[in-house]
């Protein structure tokens, strides 16, 4: 229990430092980014672009990324949040820049989805990594910056996402090629 209290104090210190770095310009960018990532819309949009414009490799990367999001969401948003039931940062600690979600804080579902998609898609198409990994990190950071998550929530979500990303590619490969819609089509 003392380790948990130590983590809580560290989380509060890091969160406070993050909140002290706010500026109107950063607020606009990070609020927009975190809202765009709601319900994985950002990742769905990128997957659609990859599927339409990326050829066979793009479709594979999109499929792996979407499978990884499903796995990450199933882990982070259901059993993990129910198991830990950690409250969101207190309003006295963090003035939130967005409405506070009703779900529990630990782990961050946004971070899990972001890193799941970025990991799976980047494994299938490594050229995507320089764009997707920093974007995933920015989404994760936006959750702390806006005051709705502690840093350890985001770290745990990222860890779940990394594992789901590795699993997403593996699960996609289990689907027989004949049933993978669009992958057998000519480029």
C-alpha positions, 0 to 999 in steps of 0.5 A: 500500500505504501508503494501505491501512495508513493506512486500517487504522490509522484503522479501528483507532482508530475501532473502539477508540473505538467499543468504549470506548462499550460499555455493558450497555444498548447491548450488549443492543440492538445484539446483538439488532439485529445478530442479527435482521439475520442472513440478512436476517431483519429486512428479510424481516420488514419486506418481509412486513409491507409486502406484507401491510399496505402496499397496492400501494405497499407491495408495490412497495417490498417487491419492490424492497427484496428484489431490492436485497438479492439484488443487494447480497448477490451483490456483497458476499458473493461477489466482493468478499469473495473479492477483498479477503480482509480478516481480521476485527478481531483478538481482541486489538483487539476483544472480540467480543460475538457469534460471529465469522463465518467469512467475510472482513470486507470489505465488510460484508454486513449493511450492504450488505443493510440499505442496499440494502433501505432505499434501494430501499424508500424510493425506492418509498415515501418515507414509509418513509425516516425509519424504514428509513434510521436502522434500516439505519444502526443495523444497520451500526453494530452490526457495528462495535460488536459487534467483527466489522467495521472501520468501512471494512467497514461503509462499503463495505457501505453503498456497495454497498447504496446502489447495489444499492438504486437498481438494485433498483427499476430491475430490479423495473420491468423485470418486466412488470406482468402477471407481477408477482404481486399488484400488479394486485389491487384494493386 
